Amino acid sequence: MVSNILFRLVISEYDPDTERAYVEFRAADGVGDDIFATTIFSFRSKSKLTKPQIRLEIVRKARHALKRAALAA
């Protein structure tokens, strides 16, 4: 069970031309191996956001998507 593993944010990127976001989280599993969790999704906002605001929003959305995926498993 991996519910007590803490993931750290490794990278978050956004391409405004394609409106695609890529977010990667990583954690150690305790036996020397790495666990990766990545999300790639479309991101659009009706609000005019600064680059730091976009980064916060895509990380928030990625965490939400991964939580939903974990509950579905």
C-alpha positions in Angstrom: 0.0 0.0 0.0 1.4 3.4 -1.0 -1.0 5.7 0.8 1.7 6.9 3.2 4.3 7.8 0.6 4.9 11.5 0.1 5.3 12.7 -3.5 7.3 15.7 -4.3 6.8 17.9 -7.3 9.6 17.4 -9.9 8.4 19.4 -12.9 5.5 21.4 -14.1 5.4 22.8 -17.6 2.8 24.5 -19.7 2.8 25.1 -23.5 0.5 28.0 -24.3 0.6 27.1 -28.0 -0.9 23.7 -27.6 -2.6 24.5 -24.2 -1.0 21.3 -22.8 0.3 20.9 -19.2 2.8 18.3 -18.0 3.2 17.7 -14.3 5.5 15.1 -12.7 5.7 13.9 -9.1 8.2 11.5 -7.7 8.7 9.5 -4.4 11.0 6.8 -3.1 9.3 3.6 -2.2 11.5 2.6 0.7 13.4 -0.1 -1.0 15.6 2.1 -3.2 13.2 2.4 -6.2 11.4 5.5 -7.5 7.7 5.9 -8.0 6.6 8.4 -10.7 3.2 9.9 -11.2 2.7 12.1 -14.2 -0.3 13.9 -15.7 -0.6 15.4 -19.2 -3.8 17.4 -19.8 -5.3 20.3 -21.6 -5.5 23.5 -19.6 -7.5 26.6 -20.6 -8.5 29.5 -18.4 -11.0 32.3 -19.1 -9.0 34.5 -16.8 -5.8 36.2 -17.7 -3.3 34.5 -15.5 0.4 35.2 -14.8 3.0 32.4 -15.3 3.2 31.7 -11.6 -0.6 31.5 -11.4 -0.7 29.1 -14.3 1.9 26.9 -12.6 -0.1 26.8 -9.4 -3.3 26.0 -11.2 -1.8 23.2 -13.3 -0.2 21.6 -10.2 -3.5 21.9 -8.3 -5.4 20.3 -11.2 -2.8 17.5 -11.6 -3.1 16.7 -7.8 -6.8 16.6 -8.1 -6.6 14.2 -11.1 -4.2 11.9 -9.4 -6.4 11.7 -6.3 -9.4 10.8 -8.4 -7.3 8.2 -10.2 -6.2 6.7 -6.9 -9.8 6.5 -5.7 -10.9 4.8 -8.9 -8.3 2.0 -8.6 
